[in-house]
Structures are given as structure tokens and as C-alpha cells.
Amino acid sequence: MQFGYVKFHFRWVPTLLLALPIPLFVALGVWQIDRAEQKREQMRVLGERAELPALEFRGPIADPESLRFRKLRARGTFEAAGQILIANRRQGNRIGFHVITPLRIRGSDSRVLVNR
């Protein structure tokens, strides 16, 4: 079986067209590495804060970032008049609703939205 003789001819145009996207691909690779590091940091913070005991929520918080990934405990009454439904939400293989209800914090005029 013989394939024949093929002579290679170097051409600048195809070479440049193939070389042009290389910096873009390198930049995208660096971006992916940075995103992976951000995700690792987020998982580390999530793990640390999940171990902390639940925080008693009593009203406005000066630094809401401190509540991120924290367990909260709040006492109060649900206000059904402000309740909203978010339709077509999937959880696993089931489709349903998210029921969002304002909870008026006991001893305060503050409210917090609870996904029931």
C-alpha cells in the first residue's frame, strides 16, 4: 500500500490564522484556573461557617456578608399577605413551587424572607 509523495509547502496565512487565537485560549485557561481557586475558597468558607452554631437573628445586621453561609435562627410570625410563589422550580426529579413568606421578627419591625 502506497500513499504517494506529498511535499509540504509552508504558507503564512494559514499559520497566522491558527496562531491568532492562541493568546485568547491562554487567557481563558488562566481565567479557568482563577475561577477554580475562587470555588476552592468559597468551599473552604462554606465548610468553616457550616460548623459554627446557629446565629440568633433579631433585626438588621450591620455586615450582611458575615451571614453568608451561616445557619440562622429567627423567631416571629409569618405574614401570609406578603407571600409569593415562584413556579416551575426543580428539586431533583420533582417540579414544584418555592413559597417565599415574610417572617416578622419578634420584638422588631424587621422582616426576613423565608423560602418555606
Biopython code that builds the backbone (N, CA, C, O; Angstrom):
import numpy as np
from Bio.PDB.StructureBuilder import StructureBuilder

atoms = [
    (1, "MET", "N", (0.846, -1.169, 0.000)),
    (1, "MET", "CA", (0.000, 0.000, 0.000)),
    (1, "MET", "C", (0.891, 1.232, 0.000)),
    (1, "MET", "O", (1.805, 1.354, 0.816)),
    (2, "GLN", "N", (0.619, 2.125, -0.907)),
    (2, "GLN", "CA", (1.447, 3.312, -1.048)),
    (2, "GLN", "C", (0.529, 4.532, -1.072)),
    (2, "GLN", "O", (-0.484, 4.560, -1.772)),
    (3, "PHE", "N", (0.907, 5.523, -0.300)),
    (3, "PHE", "CA", (0.088, 6.728, -0.199)),
    (3, "PHE", "C", (0.535, 7.830, -1.144)),
    (3, "PHE", "O", (-0.212, 8.784, -1.360)),
    (4, "GLY", "N", (1.637, 7.737, -1.669)),
    (4, "GLY", "CA", (2.112, 8.771, -2.584)),
    (4, "GLY", "C", (2.992, 9.781, -1.868)),
    (4, "GLY", "O", (3.080, 9.814, -0.641)),
    (5, "TYR", "N", (3.615, 10.569, -2.653)),
    (5, "TYR", "CA", (4.554, 11.541, -2.138)),
    (5, "TYR", "C", (3.848, 12.887, -1.986)),
    (5, "TYR", "O", (3.252, 13.384, -2.942)),
    (6, "VAL", "N", (3.912, 13.486, -0.780)),
    (6, "VAL", "CA", (3.303, 14.783, -0.534)),
    (6, "VAL", "C", (4.400, 15.736, -0.095)),
    (6, "VAL", "O", (5.146, 15.450, 0.842)),
    (7, "LYS", "N", (4.493, 16.842, -0.759)),
    (7, "LYS", "CA", (5.506, 17.838, -0.419)),
    (7, "LYS", "C", (4.839, 18.937, 0.407)),
    (7, "LYS", "O", (3.775, 19.440, 0.044)),
    (8, "PHE", "N", (5.465, 19.298, 1.505)),
    (8, "PHE", "CA", (4.939, 20.326, 2.402)),
    (8, "PHE", "C", (5.323, 21.703, 1.876)),
    (8, "PHE", "O", (6.486, 21.968, 1.569)),
    (9, "HIS", "N", (4.308, 22.582, 1.780)),
    (9, "HIS", "CA", (4.543, 23.969, 1.367)),
    (9, "HIS", "C", (4.121, 24.873, 2.515)),
    (9, "HIS", "O", (2.939, 24.934, 2.855)),
    (10, "PHE", "N", (5.062, 25.565, 3.108)),
    (10, "PHE", "CA", (4.756, 26.484, 4.208)),
    (10, "PHE", "C", (4.046, 27.709, 3.648)),
    (10, "PHE", "O", (4.468, 28.292, 2.650)),
    (11, "ARG", "N", (2.927, 28.096, 4.332)),
    (11, "ARG", "CA", (2.177, 29.290, 3.940)),
    (11, "ARG", "C", (1.911, 30.122, 5.183)),
    (11, "ARG", "O", (1.535, 29.590, 6.228)),
    (12, "TRP", "N", (2.105, 31.416, 5.067)),
    (12, "TRP", "CA", (1.953, 32.320, 6.213)),
    (12, "TRP", "C", (0.498, 32.511, 6.630)),
    (12, "TRP", "O", (0.212, 32.554, 7.827)),
    (13, "VAL", "N", (-0.402, 32.623, 5.711)),
    (13, "VAL", "CA", (-1.798, 32.941, 6.043)),
    (13, "VAL", "C", (-2.428, 31.862, 6.922)),
    (13, "VAL", "O", (-2.976, 32.204, 7.970)),
    (14, "PRO", "N", (-2.381, 30.595, 6.562)),
    (14, "PRO", "CA", (-2.972, 29.592, 7.460)),
    (14, "PRO", "C", (-2.259, 29.525, 8.810)),
    (14, "PRO", "O", (-2.888, 29.298, 9.844)),
    (15, "THR", "N", (-0.946, 29.726, 8.787)),
    (15, "THR", "CA", (-0.186, 29.694, 10.045)),
    (15, "THR", "C", (-0.634, 30.819, 10.965)),
    (15, "THR", "O", (-0.855, 30.591, 12.155)),
    (16, "LEU", "N", (-0.773, 32.030, 10.434)),
    (16, "LEU", "CA", (-1.216, 33.165, 11.250)),
    (16, "LEU", "C", (-2.659, 32.987, 11.720)),
    (16, "LEU", "O", (-2.986, 33.336, 12.854)),
    (17, "LEU", "N", (-3.525, 32.448, 10.861)),
    (17, "LEU", "CA", (-4.910, 32.219, 11.270)),
    (17, "LEU", "C", (-4.996, 31.217, 12.415)),
    (17, "LEU", "O", (-5.866, 31.337, 13.278)),
    (18, "LEU", "N", (-4.125, 30.253, 12.432)),
    (18, "LEU", "CA", (-4.114, 29.284, 13.528)),
    (18, "LEU", "C", (-3.444, 29.839, 14.771)),
    (18, "LEU", "O", (-3.788, 29.437, 15.882)),
    (19, "ALA", "N", (-2.482, 30.769, 14.608)),
    (19, "ALA", "CA", (-1.753, 31.310, 15.754)),
    (19, "ALA", "C", (-2.495, 32.450, 16.441)),
    (19, "ALA", "O", (-2.253, 32.713, 17.619)),
    (20, "LEU", "N", (-3.385, 33.126, 15.738)),
    (20, "LEU", "CA", (-4.087, 34.272, 16.324)),
    (20, "LEU", "C", (-4.904, 33.928, 17.578)),
    (20, "LEU", "O", (-4.841, 34.694, 18.539)),
    (21, "PRO", "N", (-5.650, 32.848, 17.629)),
    (21, "PRO", "CA", (-6.451, 32.586, 18.835)),
    (21, "PRO", "C", (-5.658, 32.033, 20.024)),
    (21, "PRO", "O", (-6.225, 31.865, 21.103)),
    (22, "ILE", "N", (-4.387, 31.752, 19.859)),
    (22, "ILE", "CA", (-3.606, 31.181, 20.962)),
    (22, "ILE", "C", (-3.616, 32.066, 22.202)),
    (22, "ILE", "O", (-3.844, 31.543, 23.293)),
    (23, "PRO", "N", (-3.379, 33.394, 22.105)),
    (23, "PRO", "CA", (-3.446, 34.227, 23.320)),
    (23, "PRO", "C", (-4.828, 34.191, 23.981)),
    (23, "PRO", "O", (-4.931, 34.224, 25.208)),
    (24, "LEU", "N", (-5.881, 34.123, 23.173)),
    (24, "LEU", "CA", (-7.227, 34.019, 23.730)),
    (24, "LEU", "C", (-7.382, 32.730, 24.530)),
    (24, "LEU", "O", (-7.928, 32.749, 25.633)),
    (25, "PHE", "N", (-6.914, 31.629, 23.994)),
    (25, "PHE", "CA", (-7.027, 30.345, 24.684)),
    (25, "PHE", "C", (-6.203, 30.329, 25.965)),
    (25, "PHE", "O", (-6.627, 29.760, 26.971)),
    (26, "VAL", "N", (-5.036, 30.946, 25.935)),
    (26, "VAL", "CA", (-4.206, 31.031, 27.144)),
    (26, "VAL", "C", (-4.917, 31.874, 28.201)),
    (26, "VAL", "O", (-4.942, 31.507, 29.375)),
    (27, "ALA", "N", (-5.496, 33.007, 27.784)),
    (27, "ALA", "CA", (-6.227, 33.858, 28.728)),
    (27, "ALA", "C", (-7.420, 33.119, 29.324)),
    (27, "ALA", "O", (-7.689, 33.240, 30.519)),
    (28, "LEU", "N", (-8.135, 32.358, 28.505)),
    (28, "LEU", "CA", (-9.272, 31.580, 29.014)),
    (28, "LEU", "C", (-8.814, 30.497, 29.989)),
    (28, "LEU", "O", (-9.500, 30.214, 30.971)),
    (29, "GLY", "N", (-7.672, 29.900, 29.725)),
    (29, "GLY", "CA", (-7.135, 28.901, 30.649)),
    (29, "GLY", "C", (-6.773, 29.514, 31.990)),
    (29, "GLY", "O", (-7.056, 28.931, 33.036)),
    (30, "VAL", "N", (-6.147, 30.693, 31.968)),
    (30, "VAL", "CA", (-5.792, 31.393, 33.212)),
    (30, "VAL", "C", (-7.064, 31.769, 33.970)),
    (30, "VAL", "O", (-7.120, 31.667, 35.195)),
    (31, "TRP", "N", (-8.090, 32.209, 33.225)),
    (31, "TRP", "CA", (-9.357, 32.555, 33.859)),
    (31, "TRP", "C", (-9.974, 31.334, 34.542)),
    (31, "TRP", "O", (-10.501, 31.448, 35.648)),
    (32, "GLN", "N", (-9.913, 30.177, 33.899)),
    (32, "GLN", "CA", (-10.456, 28.955, 34.495)),
    (32, "GLN", "C", (-9.701, 28.570, 35.767)),
    (32, "GLN", "O", (-10.307, 28.129, 36.744)),
    (33, "ILE", "N", (-8.396, 28.734, 35.751)),
    (33, "ILE", "CA", (-7.603, 28.439, 36.953)),
    (33, "ILE", "C", (-7.998, 29.379, 38.085)),
    (33, "ILE", "O", (-8.117, 28.954, 39.234)),
    (34, "ASP", "N", (-8.203, 30.659, 37.762)),
    (34, "ASP", "CA", (-8.625, 31.631, 38.776)),
    (34, "ASP", "C", (-10.007, 31.287, 39.322)),
    (34, "ASP", "O", (-10.229, 31.371, 40.530)),
    (35, "ARG", "N", (-10.939, 30.900, 38.452)),
    (35, "ARG", "CA", (-12.281, 30.512, 38.909)),
    (35, "ARG", "C", (-12.222, 29.287, 39.819)),
    (35, "ARG", "O", (-12.948, 29.205, 40.810)),
    (36, "ALA", "N", (-11.356, 28.341, 39.479)),
    (36, "ALA", "CA", (-11.213, 27.148, 40.328)),
    (36, "ALA", "C", (-10.721, 27.545, 41.712)),
    (36, "ALA", "O", (-11.183, 26.997, 42.713)),
    (37, "GLU", "N", (-9.795, 28.485, 41.784)),
    (37, "GLU", "CA", (-9.299, 28.946, 43.091)),
    (37, "GLU", "C", (-10.399, 29.671, 43.868)),
    (37, "GLU", "O", (-10.501, 29.517, 45.085)),
    (38, "GLN", "N", (-11.211, 30.449, 43.181)),
    (38, "GLN", "CA", (-12.343, 31.117, 43.836)),
    (38, "GLN", "C", (-13.317, 30.087, 44.402)),
    (38, "GLN", "O", (-13.817, 30.252, 45.515)),
    (39, "LYS", "N", (-13.587, 29.038, 43.649)),
    (39, "LYS", "CA", (-14.500, 27.988, 44.115)),
    (39, "LYS", "C", (-13.931, 27.256, 45.328)),
    (39, "LYS", "O", (-14.664, 26.936, 46.263)),
    (40, "ARG", "N", (-12.618, 26.990, 45.311)),
    (40, "ARG", "CA", (-11.993, 26.335, 46.466)),
    (40, "ARG", "C", (-12.119, 27.214, 47.717)),
    (40, "ARG", "O", (-12.416, 26.720, 48.804)),
    (41, "GLU", "N", (-11.891, 28.511, 47.549)),
    (41, "GLU", "CA", (-12.007, 29.441, 48.681)),
    (41, "GLU", "C", (-13.450, 29.490, 49.180)),
    (41, "GLU", "O", (-13.688, 29.508, 50.387)),
    (42, "GLN", "N", (-14.401, 29.509, 48.267)),
    (42, "GLN", "CA", (-15.805, 29.524, 48.655)),
    (42, "GLN", "C", (-16.172, 28.249, 49.424)),
    (42, "GLN", "O", (-16.890, 28.317, 50.421)),
    (43, "MET", "N", (-15.693, 27.107, 48.976)),
    (43, "MET", "CA", (-15.968, 25.850, 49.672)),
    (43, "MET", "C", (-15.311, 25.828, 51.053)),
    (43, "MET", "O", (-15.873, 25.277, 51.999)),
    (44, "ARG", "N", (-14.127, 26.422, 51.169)),
    (44, "ARG", "CA", (-13.457, 26.484, 52.464)),
    (44, "ARG", "C", (-14.283, 27.325, 53.447)),
    (44, "ARG", "O", (-14.502, 26.920, 54.589)),
    (45, "VAL", "N", (-14.741, 28.507, 52.988)),
    (45, "VAL", "CA", (-15.550, 29.382, 53.840)),
    (45, "VAL", "C", (-16.868, 28.702, 54.186)),
    (45, "VAL", "O", (-17.319, 28.773, 55.329)),
    (46, "LEU", "N", (-17.495, 28.038, 53.203)),
    (46, "LEU", "CA", (-18.754, 27.342, 53.448)),
    (46, "LEU", "C", (-18.577, 26.262, 54.506)),
    (46, "LEU", "O", (-19.420, 26.117, 55.391)),
    (47, "GLY", "N", (-17.494, 25.507, 54.423)),
    (47, "GLY", "CA", (-17.239, 24.456, 55.407)),
    (47, "GLY", "C", (-17.009, 25.013, 56.803)),
    (47, "GLY", "O", (-17.513, 24.469, 57.787)),
    (48, "GLU", "N", (-16.244, 26.104, 56.887)),
    (48, "GLU", "CA", (-15.979, 26.715, 58.200)),
    (48, "GLU", "C", (-17.258, 27.249, 58.829)),
    (48, "GLU", "O", (-17.517, 27.024, 60.011)),
    (49, "ARG", "N", (-18.060, 27.959, 58.033)),
    (49, "ARG", "CA", (-19.270, 28.581, 58.587)),
    (49, "ARG", "C", (-20.371, 27.570, 58.864)),
    (49, "ARG", "O", (-21.224, 27.810, 59.718)),
    (50, "ALA", "N", (-20.370, 26.458, 58.165)),
    (50, "ALA", "CA", (-21.371, 25.420, 58.429)),
    (50, "ALA", "C", (-21.135, 24.776, 59.790)),
    (50, "ALA", "O", (-22.070, 24.269, 60.408)),
    (51, "GLU", "N", (-19.898, 24.795, 60.254)),
    (51, "GLU", "CA", (-19.570, 24.213, 61.556)),
    (51, "GLU", "C", (-19.949, 25.125, 62.721)),
    (51, "GLU", "O", (-20.062, 24.656, 63.854)),
    (52, "LEU", "N", (-20.148, 26.417, 62.465)),
    (52, "LEU", "CA", (-20.478, 27.362, 63.532)),
    (52, "LEU", "C", (-21.903, 27.126, 64.020)),
    (52, "LEU", "O", (-22.749, 26.665, 63.253)),
    (53, "PRO", "N", (-22.176, 27.433, 65.274)),
    (53, "PRO", "CA", (-23.548, 27.275, 65.770)),
    (53, "PRO", "C", (-24.480, 28.295, 65.112)),
    (53, "PRO", "O", (-24.027, 29.322, 64.606)),
    (54, "ALA", "N", (-25.770, 28.007, 65.122)),
    (54, "ALA", "CA", (-26.756, 28.898, 64.515)),
    (54, "ALA", "C", (-26.749, 30.250, 65.222)),
    (54, "ALA", "O", (-26.647, 30.329, 66.446)),
    (55, "LEU", "N", (-26.859, 31.303, 64.430)),
    (55, "LEU", "CA", (-26.852, 32.672, 64.933)),
    (55, "LEU", "C", (-28.297, 33.114, 65.140)),
    (55, "LEU", "O", (-29.139, 32.917, 64.264)),
    (56, "GLU", "N", (-28.582, 33.703, 66.281)),
    (56, "GLU", "CA", (-29.928, 34.205, 66.566)),
    (56, "GLU", "C", (-30.122, 35.525, 65.829)),
    (56, "GLU", "O", (-29.405, 36.493, 66.081)),
    (57, "PHE", "N", (-31.091, 35.563, 64.917)),
    (57, "PHE", "CA", (-31.363, 36.757, 64.118)),
    (57, "PHE", "C", (-32.422, 37.580, 64.828)),
    (57, "PHE", "O", (-33.523, 37.090, 65.080)),
    (58, "ARG", "N", (-32.095, 38.844, 65.156)),
    (58, "ARG", "CA", (-33.039, 39.678, 65.899)),
    (58, "ARG", "C", (-33.394, 40.972, 65.186)),
    (58, "ARG", "O", (-34.284, 41.694, 65.634)),
    (59, "GLY", "N", (-32.724, 41.276, 64.096)),
    (59, "GLY", "CA", (-33.024, 42.518, 63.386)),
    (59, "GLY", "C", (-31.939, 42.837, 62.384)),
    (59, "GLY", "O", (-31.165, 41.965, 61.991)),
    (60, "PRO", "N", (-31.886, 44.102, 61.970)),
    (60, "PRO", "CA", (-30.907, 44.490, 60.946)),
    (60, "PRO", "C", (-29.469, 44.156, 61.357)),
    (60, "PRO", "O", (-29.087, 44.294, 62.519)),
    (61, "ILE", "N", (-28.699, 43.722, 60.387)),
    (61, "ILE", "CA", (-27.302, 43.344, 60.603)),
    (61, "ILE", "C", (-26.427, 44.386, 59.915)),
    (61, "ILE", "O", (-26.673, 44.748, 58.764)),
    (62, "ALA", "N", (-25.412, 44.864, 60.616)),
    (62, "ALA", "CA", (-24.521, 45.883, 60.052)),
    (62, "ALA", "C", (-23.697, 45.322, 58.898)),
    (62, "ALA", "O", (-23.480, 46.011, 57.901)),
    (63, "ASP", "N", (-23.236, 44.081, 59.023)),
    (63, "ASP", "CA", (-22.392, 43.472, 57.991)),
    (63, "ASP", "C", (-23.066, 42.205, 57.463)),
    (63, "ASP", "O", (-22.846, 41.120, 58.000)),
    (64, "PRO", "N", (-23.891, 42.336, 56.406)),
    (64, "PRO", "CA", (-24.601, 41.149, 55.904)),
    (64, "PRO", "C", (-23.664, 40.076, 55.360)),
    (64, "PRO", "O", (-24.042, 38.905, 55.320)),
    (65, "GLU", "N", (-22.459, 40.438, 54.941)),
    (65, "GLU", "CA", (-21.507, 39.447, 54.429)),
    (65, "GLU", "C", (-21.134, 38.443, 55.512)),
    (65, "GLU", "O", (-20.794, 37.300, 55.205)),
    (66, "SER", "N", (-21.194, 38.857, 56.776)),
    (66, "SER", "CA", (-20.852, 37.944, 57.870)),
    (66, "SER", "C", (-21.891, 36.822, 58.007)),
    (66, "SER", "O", (-21.621, 35.802, 58.640)),
    (67, "LEU", "N", (-23.073, 37.011, 57.416)),
    (67, "LEU", "CA", (-24.126, 35.979, 57.491)),
    (67, "LEU", "C", (-24.049, 34.971, 56.352)),
    (67, "LEU", "O", (-24.755, 33.962, 56.368)),
    (68, "ARG", "N", (-23.212, 35.232, 55.381)),
    (68, "ARG", "CA", (-23.138, 34.347, 54.219)),
    (68, "ARG", "C", (-22.732, 32.935, 54.649)),
    (68, "ARG", "O", (-21.730, 32.747, 55.339)),
    (69, "PHE", "N", (-23.515, 31.960, 54.234)),
    (69, "PHE", "CA", (-23.300, 30.534, 54.530)),
    (69, "PHE", "C", (-23.472, 30.215, 56.024)),
    (69, "PHE", "O", (-23.052, 29.146, 56.469)),
    (70, "ARG", "N", (-24.066, 31.101, 56.787)),
    (70, "ARG", "CA", (-24.281, 30.834, 58.213)),
    (70, "ARG", "C", (-25.682, 30.281, 58.426)),
    (70, "ARG", "O", (-26.612, 30.602, 57.685)),
    (71, "LYS", "N", (-25.817, 29.448, 59.444)),
    (71, "LYS", "CA", (-27.132, 28.997, 59.868)),
    (71, "LYS", "C", (-27.712, 30.103, 60.739)),
    (71, "LYS", "O", (-27.020, 30.668, 61.586)),
    (72, "LEU", "N", (-28.998, 30.408, 60.522)),
    (72, "LEU", "CA", (-29.669, 31.443, 61.303)),
    (72, "LEU", "C", (-30.885, 30.846, 61.984)),
    (72, "LEU", "O", (-31.499, 29.895, 61.501)),
    (73, "ARG", "N", (-31.208, 31.431, 63.113)),
    (73, "ARG", "CA", (-32.433, 31.070, 63.824)),
    (73, "ARG", "C", (-33.180, 32.372, 64.076)),
    (73, "ARG", "O", (-32.622, 33.325, 64.619)),
    (74, "ALA", "N", (-34.449, 32.402, 63.677)),
    (74, "ALA", "CA", (-35.260, 33.600, 63.871)),
    (74, "ALA", "C", (-36.604, 33.188, 64.445)),
    (74, "ALA", "O", (-37.148, 32.137, 64.106)),
    (75, "ARG", "N", (-37.126, 34.030, 65.315)),
    (75, "ARG", "CA", (-38.436, 33.781, 65.916)),
    (75, "ARG", "C", (-39.346, 34.940, 65.550)),
    (75, "ARG", "O", (-38.946, 36.103, 65.602)),
    (76, "GLY", "N", (-40.575, 34.608, 65.181)),
    (76, "GLY", "CA", (-41.526, 35.638, 64.806)),
    (76, "GLY", "C", (-42.770, 35.014, 64.218)),
    (76, "GLY", "O", (-43.057, 33.837, 64.436)),
    (77, "THR", "N", (-43.513, 35.826, 63.462)),
    (77, "THR", "CA", (-44.752, 35.351, 62.866)),
    (77, "THR", "C", (-44.690, 35.546, 61.349)),
    (77, "THR", "O", (-44.192, 36.557, 60.854)),
    (78, "PHE", "N", (-45.210, 34.547, 60.628)),
    (78, "PHE", "CA", (-45.282, 34.639, 59.182)),
    (78, "PHE", "C", (-46.412, 35.573, 58.787)),
    (78, "PHE", "O", (-47.475, 35.569, 59.408)),
    (79, "GLU", "N", (-46.185, 36.368, 57.763)),
    (79, "GLU", "CA", (-47.207, 37.272, 57.234)),
    (79, "GLU", "C", (-47.665, 36.741, 55.883)),
    (79, "GLU", "O", (-47.026, 36.985, 54.860)),
    (80, "ALA", "N", (-48.767, 36.021, 55.889)),
    (80, "ALA", "CA", (-49.251, 35.352, 54.681)),
    (80, "ALA", "C", (-49.647, 36.343, 53.593)),
    (80, "ALA", "O", (-49.645, 35.989, 52.414)),
    (81, "ALA", "N", (-49.985, 37.576, 53.962)),
    (81, "ALA", "CA", (-50.405, 38.556, 52.964)),
    (81, "ALA", "C", (-49.263, 38.899, 52.008)),
    (81, "ALA", "O", (-49.520, 39.273, 50.864)),
    (82, "GLY", "N", (-48.032, 38.782, 52.441)),
    (82, "GLY", "CA", (-46.899, 39.102, 51.594)),
    (82, "GLY", "C", (-46.291, 37.901, 50.904)),
    (82, "GLY", "O", (-45.237, 38.015, 50.278)),
    (83, "GLN", "N", (-46.933, 36.756, 51.006)),
    (83, "GLN", "CA", (-46.388, 35.512, 50.465)),
    (83, "GLN", "C", (-46.409, 35.514, 48.938)),
    (83, "GLN", "O", (-47.368, 35.983, 48.325)),
    (84, "ILE", "N", (-45.339, 34.984, 48.322)),
    (84, "ILE", "CA", (-45.297, 34.853, 46.863)),
    (84, "ILE", "C", (-44.899, 33.418, 46.515)),
    (84, "ILE", "O", (-44.242, 32.730, 47.296)),
    (85, "LEU", "N", (-45.310, 32.994, 45.337)),
    (85, "LEU", "CA", (-44.972, 31.664, 44.829)),
    (85, "LEU", "C", (-44.075, 31.831, 43.605)),
    (85, "LEU", "O", (-44.351, 32.649, 42.727)),
    (86, "ILE", "N", (-43.029, 31.066, 43.559)),
    (86, "ILE", "CA", (-42.164, 31.035, 42.387)),
    (86, "ILE", "C", (-42.371, 29.665, 41.751)),
    (86, "ILE", "O", (-41.994, 28.638, 42.314)),
    (87, "ALA", "N", (-42.981, 29.672, 40.562)),
    (87, "ALA", "CA", (-43.399, 28.424, 39.912)),
    (87, "ALA", "C", (-42.261, 27.787, 39.126)),
    (87, "ALA", "O", (-41.244, 28.413, 38.830)),
    (88, "ASN", "N", (-42.476, 26.522, 38.804)),
    (88, "ASN", "CA", (-41.586, 25.732, 37.942)),
    (88, "ASN", "C", (-40.165, 25.652, 38.486)),
    (88, "ASN", "O", (-39.204, 25.869, 37.749)),
    (89, "ARG", "N", (-40.032, 25.349, 39.739)),
    (89, "ARG", "CA", (-38.722, 25.156, 40.357)),
    (89, "ARG", "C", (-38.473, 23.661, 40.456)),
    (89, "ARG", "O", (-39.351, 22.904, 40.871)),
    (90, "ARG", "N", (-37.291, 23.243, 40.080)),
    (90, "ARG", "CA", (-36.953, 21.823, 40.075)),
    (90, "ARG", "C", (-36.068, 21.509, 41.276)),
    (90, "ARG", "O", (-35.128, 22.243, 41.580)),
    (91, "GLN", "N", (-36.377, 20.430, 41.940)),
    (91, "GLN", "CA", (-35.545, 19.903, 43.014)),
    (91, "GLN", "C", (-35.455, 18.401, 42.791)),
    (91, "GLN", "O", (-36.419, 17.664, 42.996)),
    (92, "GLY", "N", (-34.281, 17.969, 42.368)),
    (92, "GLY", "CA", (-34.132, 16.572, 41.996)),
    (92, "GLY", "C", (-34.934, 16.313, 40.733)),
    (92, "GLY", "O", (-34.758, 17.008, 39.732)),
    (93, "ASN", "N", (-35.813, 15.320, 40.770)),
    (93, "ASN", "CA", (-36.654, 15.000, 39.615)),
    (93, "ASN", "C", (-38.062, 15.556, 39.746)),
    (93, "ASN", "O", (-38.931, 15.248, 38.932)),
    (94, "ARG", "N", (-38.289, 16.369, 40.761)),
    (94, "ARG", "CA", (-39.635, 16.883, 41.011)),
    (94, "ARG", "C", (-39.715, 18.356, 40.664)),
    (94, "ARG", "O", (-38.786, 19.121, 40.925)),
    (95, "ILE", "N", (-40.837, 18.748, 40.071)),
    (95, "ILE", "CA", (-41.079, 20.151, 39.735)),
    (95, "ILE", "C", (-42.170, 20.654, 40.664)),
    (95, "ILE", "O", (-43.164, 19.969, 40.905)),
    (96, "GLY", "N", (-41.970, 21.871, 41.188)),
    (96, "GLY", "CA", (-42.957, 22.418, 42.111)),
    (96, "GLY", "C", (-42.808, 23.919, 42.245)),
    (96, "GLY", "O", (-42.480, 24.615, 41.284)),
    (97, "PHE", "N", (-43.055, 24.409, 43.449)),
    (97, "PHE", "CA", (-43.035, 25.838, 43.749)),
    (97, "PHE", "C", (-42.047, 26.122, 44.871)),
    (97, "PHE", "O", (-41.753, 25.259, 45.698)),
    (98, "HIS", "N", (-41.547, 27.341, 44.879)),
    (98, "HIS", "CA", (-40.900, 27.867, 46.069)),
    (98, "HIS", "C", (-41.906, 28.816, 46.696)),
    (98, "HIS", "O", (-42.458, 29.681, 46.016)),
    (99, "VAL", "N", (-42.142, 28.658, 47.973)),
    (99, "VAL", "CA", (-43.071, 29.514, 48.695)),
    (99, "VAL", "C", (-42.224, 30.460, 49.537)),
    (99, "VAL", "O", (-41.554, 30.028, 50.474)),
    (100, "ILE", "N", (-42.253, 31.752, 49.203)),
    (100, "ILE", "CA", (-41.467, 32.769, 49.897)),
    (100, "ILE", "C", (-42.426, 33.574, 50.764)),
    (100, "ILE", "O", (-43.361, 34.196, 50.261)),
    (101, "THR", "N", (-42.184, 33.556, 52.073)),
    (101, "THR", "CA", (-43.069, 34.216, 53.023)),
    (101, "THR", "C", (-42.263, 35.147, 53.920)),
    (101, "THR", "O", (-41.223, 34.745, 54.441)),
    (102, "PRO", "N", (-42.724, 36.387, 54.111)),
    (102, "PRO", "CA", (-42.035, 37.269, 55.051)),
    (102, "PRO", "C", (-42.270, 36.807, 56.499)),
    (102, "PRO", "O", (-43.384, 36.451, 56.883)),
    (103, "LEU", "N", (-41.213, 36.824, 57.270)),
    (103, "LEU", "CA", (-41.286, 36.493, 58.695)),
    (103, "LEU", "C", (-40.977, 37.769, 59.460)),
    (103, "LEU", "O", (-39.879, 38.316, 59.359)),
    (104, "ARG", "N", (-41.963, 38.242, 60.233)),
    (104, "ARG", "CA", (-41.751, 39.430, 61.067)),
    (104, "ARG", "C", (-41.046, 38.987, 62.336)),
    (104, "ARG", "O", (-41.557, 38.162, 63.093)),
    (105, "ILE", "N", (-39.866, 39.546, 62.556)),
    (105, "ILE", "CA", (-39.045, 39.170, 63.706)),
    (105, "ILE", "C", (-39.718, 39.649, 64.985)),
    (105, "ILE", "O", (-40.150, 40.798, 65.078)),
    (106, "ARG", "N", (-39.803, 38.764, 65.962)),
    (106, "ARG", "CA", (-40.433, 39.058, 67.242)),
    (106, "ARG", "C", (-39.708, 40.227, 67.922)),
    (106, "ARG", "O", (-38.482, 40.228, 68.033)),
    (107, "GLY", "N", (-40.481, 41.217, 68.372)),
    (107, "GLY", "CA", (-39.923, 42.366, 69.079)),
    (107, "GLY", "C", (-39.256, 43.381, 68.166)),
    (107, "GLY", "O", (-38.458, 44.195, 68.631)),
    (108, "SER", "N", (-39.570, 43.347, 66.870)),
    (108, "SER", "CA", (-38.920, 44.232, 65.917)),
    (108, "SER", "C", (-39.854, 44.485, 64.750)),
    (108, "SER", "O", (-40.808, 43.736, 64.539)),
    (109, "ASP", "N", (-39.585, 45.538, 63.991)),
    (109, "ASP", "CA", (-40.329, 45.781, 62.758)),
    (109, "ASP", "C", (-39.621, 45.166, 61.553)),
    (109, "ASP", "O", (-40.070, 45.330, 60.419)),
    (110, "SER", "N", (-38.524, 44.465, 61.793)),
    (110, "SER", "CA", (-37.756, 43.842, 60.717)),
    (110, "SER", "C", (-38.463, 42.600, 60.199)),
    (110, "SER", "O", (-39.141, 41.882, 60.934)),
    (111, "ARG", "N", (-38.279, 42.382, 58.924)),
    (111, "ARG", "CA", (-38.807, 41.179, 58.294)),
    (111, "ARG", "C", (-37.711, 40.508, 57.508)),
    (111, "ARG", "O", (-36.782, 41.151, 57.020)),
    (112, "VAL", "N", (-37.837, 39.205, 57.396)),
    (112, "VAL", "CA", (-36.883, 38.429, 56.619)),
    (112, "VAL", "C", (-37.680, 37.487, 55.742)),
    (112, "VAL", "O", (-38.696, 36.946, 56.179)),
    (113, "LEU", "N", (-37.229, 37.277, 54.488)),
    (113, "LEU", "CA", (-37.927, 36.382, 53.579)),
    (113, "LEU", "C", (-37.461, 34.959, 53.820)),
    (113, "LEU", "O", (-36.261, 34.688, 53.872)),
    (114, "VAL", "N", (-38.412, 34.057, 53.965)),
    (114, "VAL", "CA", (-38.113, 32.649, 54.240)),
    (114, "VAL", "C", (-38.636, 31.818, 53.081)),
    (114, "VAL", "O", (-39.800, 31.936, 52.698)),
    (115, "ASN", "N", (-37.777, 30.982, 52.527)),
    (115, "ASN", "CA", (-38.182, 30.028, 51.496)),
    (115, "ASN", "C", (-38.682, 28.789, 52.221)),
    (115, "ASN", "O", (-37.892, 27.988, 52.722)),
    (116, "ARG", "N", (-39.989, 28.640, 52.270)),
    (116, "ARG", "CA", (-40.580, 27.545, 53.038)),
    (116, "ARG", "C", (-40.686, 26.301, 52.195)),
    (116, "ARG", "O", (-41.161, 25.270, 52.671)),
]
sb = StructureBuilder()
sb.init_structure("model")
sb.init_model(0)
sb.init_chain("A")
sb.init_seg("    ")
for serial, (resi, resn, name, xyz) in enumerate(atoms, 1):
    if name == "N":
        sb.init_residue(resn, " ", resi, " ")
    sb.init_atom(name, np.array(xyz, "f"), 0.0, 1.0, " ", f" {name:<3s}", serial, name[0])
structure = sb.get_structure()
